[in-house]
Amino acid sequence: MNVVNRDRDLDRAALPEPMRRDVRLLGDVLGEVIRDSDPKAGPELLADVEQLRHAVIDARQEHADGDPAYDPAHDPAGKQIADLVASWDLDRAEQVARAFTVYFHLANLAEEHQRIRFVRERDVGGEPVRESLAAAVAEISREAGRDQLAELLGRLRVHLVLTAHPTEARRRAVVAVLRRINELLGQLNDPRTGATDHDEARRGLRENVDLLWRTSQLRVKAMDPIDEVRTVMAAFDETLFRVVPVVYRELDRALAASDGPVHGAEPVPAYLRFGSWVGADRDGNPFVTAQVTRETATIQADHILRALENATTRIGRALTLHEATTPPPARLRRALTAASAAHPELLAEISARSPQEPYRTYLLYAAQRIAATRVRHADLAYPGPGEFLADLRLVQQALAEAGASRQASGELQQLIWQAETFGFHLAGLEVRQHSQVHARALAELRAAGPPDLEHEGEWSDQTAEVLATFRAVAWVQDRYGVDACRRYVVSFTRSADDIAAVYELASYAAHGGPIPVLDVVPLFESAADLANAPAVMTGMVALPPVAERLAATGRQLEAMLGYSDSAKELGPASATLRLYDAQARLSEWAAARGIRLTLFHGRGGALGRGGGPAGRAVLAQAPGSVGGSFKVTEQGEVIFARYGQQAIAKRHLEQVTHAVLLASSPRIAERAASAAASFRTVAERIDVAARAAFRRLVEADGFADWFARISPLGEIGGLRIGSRPAKRGLSPGGPGGGPDGAPGGGQQAPAMDLADLRAIPWVFAWSQTRVNLPGWFGLGSGLAAIEADPDGTGVLRRAYREWPLFGVLLDNAEMSLAKTDRPIAVRYLALGGRDDLTGLVLAEYDLTKRLVLAVTGHDRLLADRPVLSRAVALRDPYVDALSYLQLRALAALRGPVEPGDREQLERLLLLTVNGVAAGLQNTG
């Protein structure tokens, strides 16, 4: 057995016993379900699944993972697996693929439960948990003092923007079943569960695993934008609304434990805010219309108002303080009198159910007003969240004055935090559109002369929709408030003219009437745009509408940085370094002008799109670029990975806040600035060499067609995992691609234009091939440029230790390399028939792996992260099984196909794509 596989076996052996128990339980139940699914065929199917399972596990012992000498032609174990998979008819192959896919869904649940156990086990009191709010408060208090901490908390803002980027491959029906299985597994793991309840939970587990097995893993119809909105609402309903006050309470507790509260008796400020692109991001997505945006705002408002109504009612009913034990202050009595005068019948009804309970009466009255707001009963409705908060604070202050401070600071305070965080709109909708779309619409409108109603029906469909979008923004603001939809993101901003175009279009749409309040956010994505960003911002602030907004907001401004497209253009190493440089220059630009600039980070979930551990990413930002405020996208499968479970969501929000607080402290900023200056020349040389290697590959003749042949890129659209097409397709005819936005499919894997291909299918397709190229390619060449110097390796090791950005760059690449499987990848690369391109990819992989290990000092990938290493080691053999099945389908589809087999081969391919995504826990 080789050393790498021996270490992998040790990782598997070190699997925590509770997780091992859960995986075994869920696997056994799945085996029972498969066996019992059909009296005759079930046992035979289970036997085939087990035969493949044992074969891929045994094959892992036969070759070193990443051995440069590996040759599929001399791999008897691999040939045996390929022959086994080829021996099955397509029906059986599909059933086996479904079995492994369902297994991964169940294994992911077991892993989530272990994460929750791990979080709870570390929280034992005494020393603060690493990367917790308590740890941040303690460190800043110790190093900067309480005054600095108070000032920092006063400007703290963490803004998380949910997007519908199509990277969640699971159907909602599958997610719903998994949620029930998750609850049942929790009951089985709870030591308080009695024998009868335990047996019932086991029965329910079998029932729901059986349902999961019988539920199609593939969508029959494509998602539309409203489906995506409702999917995201599940995260709000199940997790976000509940966990937000828990996080604030944790910060309150940390401050109280650290030599008394910073703000005296004042609760911590509600520093979390949520935004959403779901139902508002129309860049390259023709299915997001003005009507969709209006409907989205309505759905969001309905969810938050129902949640506030239910919470206010529940808390109100519990406030049974009698007026004799807790006499109400005069202010509350006056408020009750005014409410009774305005709505005598309602107050009489509430008072009859709450006699001599003034606090309860007033809060239940507030609940009725929230209900009226939801159904738009103008006479009783609140004009906005400010008035609702005023009522809540009135009751809170009355309780405090009457001596009931525990009631004032208890659940009522949590409701106040929820109302402050979510308002009446839940999340601010952020419209996004491409600058070219604006330019075409504006050219058409200008050619027609001054704005008027006469030409309204003469515009092209695209221009008419652009104008309708601005009217939809005005409608949302009028109904739900300015904060419900005021940000407008311009993709591929190249000059201040792209910003001015938005305001001019808004003027055309208004027909001389009031223009909606707009905070236009430039999005810089390409290398040229990142380099030119400060100059664009200078031109932007000179625009009268922007200057007006600066004055109104206390000189606050936003600029967005796109990680996905920059990484696709430059490669991961160069994109990371240039984004860092852009952050530093924009921060200096803002400081010189007294502007409070928030950098909005458009990070994907995958490492190839700027993903990775969120806390470390924040600490690696350029000095001065955080300053107490951090805004980032939460995309696709990341939403449910981070916000599917309350304990995990709380931990994630704590980690991000911890990092924002520390990154905003002068000591951290100074250290990062010093390291960046010390290694600036090193970074520049790495950038040049890494970019050259990346561009040499992607600009090679025939690369795009080769990529389409070796990967399921052309078929990914068949998963129907989102409403957005895979290509922007900015031609006047609308988005290109297949019926579901895929680039197309079929035998020849048609010619591709990589420039128009979105970053998500680019990353998704590479992950399916087990190459994970977007996460590491080019880095090895960049490191080699420094290694060649005298003491070059020593310089790189110092940069790794001292410069947070460089450390994160290498650690993320190491994670991506660990998820790369060279022997399987070789089989995919061979499908393209281009030994030259295959050689480039494998040589860069070998170089990158060697140098990453040399710089980090690790003897193997993930040597210092046993938990992640265990997860990869546990999954790899089972992902291999799906990869062999996918290779069979992919190879067949790239050759002559019998007419009757194509549909079934495509279904097998898509099922394996779904399964590999679940196994790797990564799509795009």
Stockholm file with secondary structure:
# STOCKHOLM 1.0

chainA/1-924         MNVVNRDRDLDRAALPEPMRRDVRLLGDVLGEVIRDSDPKAGPELLADVEQLRHAVIDARQEHADGDPAYDPAHDPAGKQIADLVASWDLDRAEQVARAFTVYFHLANLAEEHQRIRFVRERDVGGEPVRESLAAAVAEISREAGRDQLAELLGRLRVHLVLTAHPTEARRRAVVAVLRRINELLGQLNDPRTGATDHDEARRGLRENVDLLWRTSQLRVKAMDPIDEVRTVMAAFDETLFRVVPVVYRELDRALAASDGPVHGAEPVPAYLRFGSWVGADRDGNPFVTAQVTRETATIQADHILRALENATTRIGRALTLHEATTPPPARLRRALTAASAAHPELLAEISARSPQEPYRTYLLYAAQRIAATRVRHADLAYPGPGEFLADLRLVQQALAEAGASRQASGELQQLIWQAETFGFHLAGLEVRQHSQVHARALAELRAAGPPDLEHEGEWSDQTAEVLATFRAVAWVQDRYGVDACRRYVVSFTRSADDIAAVYELASYAAHGGPIPVLDVVPLFESAADLANAPAVMTGMVALPPVAERLAATGRQLEAMLGYSDSAKELGPASATLRLYDAQARLSEWAAARGIRLTLFHGRGGALGRGGGPAGRAVLAQAPGSVGGSFKVTEQGEVIFARYGQQAIAKRHLEQVTHAVLLASSPRIAERAASAAASFRTVAERIDVAARAAFRRLVEADGFADWFARISPLGEIGGLRIGSRPAKRGLSPGGPGGGPDGAPGGGQQAPAMDLADLRAIPWVFAWSQTRVNLPGWFGLGSGLAAIEADPDGTGVLRRAYREWPLFGVLLDNAEMSLAKTDRPIAVRYLALGGRDDLTGLVLAEYDLTKRLVLAVTGHDRLLADRPVLSRAVALRDPYVDALSYLQLRALAALRGPVEPGDREQLERLLLLTVNGVAAGLQNTG
#=GR chainA/1-924 SS CCHHHHHHHHHHHTSCHHHHHHHHHHHHHHHHHHHHTSTTHHHHHHHHHHHHHHHHHHHHTTSCTTCTTCCGGGCHHHHHHHHHHHHSCHHHHHHHHHHHHHHHHHHHHHHHHHHHHHHHHHCCSSSCCTTSHHHHHHHHHHHHCHHHHHHHHHTCEEEEEEECCSCCCSCHHHHHHHHHHHHHHHHHHCTTCCHHHHHHHHHHHHHHHHHHHHSCSSCSSCCCHHHHHHHHHHHIIIIIHHHHHHHHHHHHHHHHHTTSCTTTTCCCCCCEEEEECTTTBCTTCTTCCHHHHHHHHHHHHHHHHHHHHHHHHHHHHHCCCCTTTSCCCHHHHHHHHHHHHHSHHHHHHHHHHSTTCHHHHHHHHHHHHHHHHHTTCTTTSCSSHHHHHHHHHHHHHHHHHTTCHHHHTTHHHHHHHHHHHHTTTSSEEEEEEEHHHHHHHHHHHHHTCSCCSTTGGGSCHHHHHHHHHHHHHHHHHHHHCGGGSCEEEEETCCSHHHHHHHHHHHHHHHTTSCCCCCEEEEEECSHHHHHHHHHHHHHHHTSHHHHHHHHHTTSEEEEEEEHHHHHHHHCHHHHHHHHHHHHHHHHHHHHHHTCEEEEEEECCSSGGGTCSCHHHHHHTSCTTSCTTEEEEEEETHHHHHHHSSHHHHHHHHHHHHHHHHHHTSHHHHHHHHHHHHHTHHHHHHHHHHHHHHHHHHHTSTTHHHHHHHHSSGGGGGGGCCCSSCSBCCCSTTCCCSSTTSCCCCSTTCCCCCTTTBCHHHHHHHHHHTTCCGGGTTTHHHHHHHHHTSTTHHHHHHHHHHHCHHHHHHHHHHHHHHHHCCHHHHHHHHGGGCCHHHHHHHHHHHHHHHHHHHHHHTCSSTTTTCHHHHHHHHHHHHHHHHHHHHHHHHHHHHTSCCCTTTHHHHHHHHHHHHHHHHHHHTCCC
#=GC SS_cons         CCHHHHHHHHHHHTSCHHHHHHHHHHHHHHHHHHHHTSTTHHHHHHHHHHHHHHHHHHHHTTSCTTCTTCCGGGCHHHHHHHHHHHHSCHHHHHHHHHHHHHHHHHHHHHHHHHHHHHHHHHCCSSSCCTTSHHHHHHHHHHHHCHHHHHHHHHTCEEEEEEECCSCCCSCHHHHHHHHHHHHHHHHHHCTTCCHHHHHHHHHHHHHHHHHHHHSCSSCSSCCCHHHHHHHHHHHIIIIIHHHHHHHHHHHHHHHHHTTSCTTTTCCCCCCEEEEECTTTBCTTCTTCCHHHHHHHHHHHHHHHHHHHHHHHHHHHHHCCCCTTTSCCCHHHHHHHHHHHHHSHHHHHHHHHHSTTCHHHHHHHHHHHHHHHHHTTCTTTSCSSHHHHHHHHHHHHHHHHHTTCHHHHTTHHHHHHHHHHHHTTTSSEEEEEEEHHHHHHHHHHHHHTCSCCSTTGGGSCHHHHHHHHHHHHHHHHHHHHCGGGSCEEEEETCCSHHHHHHHHHHHHHHHTTSCCCCCEEEEEECSHHHHHHHHHHHHHHHTSHHHHHHHHHTTSEEEEEEEHHHHHHHHCHHHHHHHHHHHHHHHHHHHHHHTCEEEEEEECCSSGGGTCSCHHHHHHTSCTTSCTTEEEEEEETHHHHHHHSSHHHHHHHHHHHHHHHHHHTSHHHHHHHHHHHHHTHHHHHHHHHHHHHHHHHHHTSTTHHHHHHHHSSGGGGGGGCCCSSCSBCCCSTTCCCSSTTSCCCCSTTCCCCCTTTBCHHHHHHHHHHTTCCGGGTTTHHHHHHHHHTSTTHHHHHHHHHHHCHHHHHHHHHHHHHHHHCCHHHHHHHHGGGCCHHHHHHHHHHHHHHHHHHHHHHTCSSTTTTCHHHHHHHHHHHHHHHHHHHHHHHHHHHHTSCCCTTTHHHHHHHHHHHHHHHHHHHTCCC
//
